[in-house]
Amino acid sequence: MAPSFPRRYAYRPRATARDRALAEWRGIDLAPLEKAAARSARPVGDILPKVLTGLRMERRQAEAEIVKVWNGAMDPNVAAHAQPTGLRNGTLFVTVDSNVWLAEIVRYRRKEILDRLRHSFGPQMVQRVSYRVG
């Protein structure tokens, strides 16, 4: 025998006239609940690509790949004092640990770093590099 649940927890696809009258009297809008109950289940395969697009997984994978390439392609001294922190609209943001290293990178190594990143990822992915002390 199935357990008996109170009426408010039972699955009802449509509200009865009594329920609608009570909801109106209480000031509750039943339209969203009725709309949710009317939706049918969909396969995960139909929903998953849209969810992944919303989470921007490709962009996050690219950012993780940049960190790997940065540590492998850059001079170990530069990699020890500067790390990429984000990528937005073709600009790679790099945090440098001191003003001295910021000056060193901007004056002498900026072009070399940009060329290496463009060689690894292509010119469209990394168009500029912005350095910050952090």
SULMORA-V381096 format. One record per run of one state. SS is the DSSP state (A for helix, B for strand, O for the rest). FROM is the first residue (numbers start at 1). LEN is the number of residues. If there is no record, write none. Layout:
BEGIN
ss: {SS & SS}
from: {FROM & FROM}
len: {LEN & LEN}
END
This chain:
BEGIN
ss: {O & A & O & A & O & A & O & A & O & A & O & A & B & O & B & O & A & O & B & O}
from: {1 & 7 & 10 & 17 & 27 & 31 & 39 & 44 & 56 & 57 & 74 & 76 & 82 & 89 & 91 & 97 & 99 & 122 & 128 & 134}
len: {6 & 3 & 7 & 10 & 4 & 8 & 5 & 12 & 1 & 17 & 2 & 6 & 7 & 2 & 6 & 2 & 23 & 6 & 6 & 1}
END
